[in-house]
Amino acid sequence: MKLTSTAAAPDLHHLAVLLVTSLYTSARGEITSLDSGNIDDTLNNAGVALVNFYADWCRFSQMLHPIFEEASNVAREEYPDQTQVVFARVDCDQHSDIAQRYRISKYPTLKLFRNGMMMKREYRGQRSVTAIADFIRQQKVDPIKEMLSLEELGSVDRSKRTIIGFFDQKESENYRTFEKVANILRDDCVFLAAFGEVSKPERFSGDNVIYKPPGESVPDMVYLGTLTNFDLAYAWSQDKCVPLVREITFENGEELTEEGIPFLILFHLKEDAESLEKFQHEVARQLISEKGSINFLHADCDKFRHPLLHIQKTPADCPVIAIDSFRHMYVFPEFNDLTVPGKLRQFVLDLHSGKLHRVFHHGPDPTDSTPGQEDDSEVASSPPESSFQKLAPSETRYTILRDRDEL
């Protein structure tokens, strides 16, 4: 179409995108376009796959295209075996079934897959060729450190979750399963392995895998399942590596917020391990059935001063327990009541039933009135707005889908 003197001025942003795209046209990357016919085979046969879920009308997707293509060129040069690293993309407008399958809620979304299995943590780093290429290099680093002597067991960092495998041979089905599990859980556990004569004293009944929990005096746990059964080995390892109560940081806050379920958070001083241990114990004792409907988290009081101020608390008040529903924040009245049977569970159930919200706005239910409660209701008549919602994916970086039906 020709522009005439009466035509509207061109969209400068659109022209900029076209210009950037043209710079990379001569070096288009080997990116596989996925559809319902090839997605499973492509991902299942890829050691590592980075998939760009995009929409052509999304300006952030448009800006990412040439960068993603150039990053794929860099990866292809370093990993020429096409089963090692795959760069792929899904047009979510054309393939809404795939977008729904992977619960895409924003464009662009870069998801990582290993041997067909989607990793929980997607790529959220800088959108540059260098950053994406570095991310792929990190994913290709072997997550398992080989022990050359069992004396190294004495220097294991007991502040971290560690899984150790003792194998007769490295070239074995048992180790291949261990390796697969380690690659998936590389961000959650330390993985060590010993082979042959080095591992022999620990292989009294064949190849053996143990878990060393954090803490000097905490006993080891032994894997009792079949080592060649990936599903069993992965489920056991995930249970050990991914704690019921996770730490929220500014690095993982976006990821946790995007899970879309409320937070039950313990704010504690970093050195206050006792309060954290007590919280972990009570969550496991009272709330295990609520896993999946609420995220159990702990946060450093000093790093998260702003959310504390939001609920009229300071680090001096820690430990503090609160719920962030992504609409409002609610404070657990008294930390020392944590160990009262059923108290913490009732706090969470009151969130789900709407009672916490109702009490904040309208005061306590008549049947709940107890002496002294009136003062509390007056203070809490206007609940603070969510603080952690601000960590959600930003509209300056993504096109957010407000309703999944938009797919």
Secondary structure, DSSP 4 states (H G I P E B T S, - for coil): ----TTSPPP-HHHHHHHHHHHHTGGG---EEEP-TTTHHHHHHT-SEEEEEEE-TT-HHHHHHHHHHHHHHHHHHHH--STTTEEEEEEETTT-HHHHHHTT--EESEEEEEETTEEPSSPB-S--SHHHHHHHHHHHHS--EEEPSSGGGGGG--TTS-EEEEEES-SSSHHHHHHHHHHHHTTTT-EEEEEEHHHHGGG-TTSSEEEEE-SSTTPPPEE--S-TT-HHHHHHHHHHHHS-SSEEP-TTTHHHHHHT-S-EEEEEE-TT-HHHHHHHHHHHHHH-GGGBTTBEEEEEETTTTHHHHHHTT--GGG-SEEEEE-SSBEEE-S-GGGGGSTTHHHHHHHHHHHTHHHHHHHH-S-GGG--TTHHHHHHHTSSPPBPSGGGGSPPTTT-EE-SSGGG-
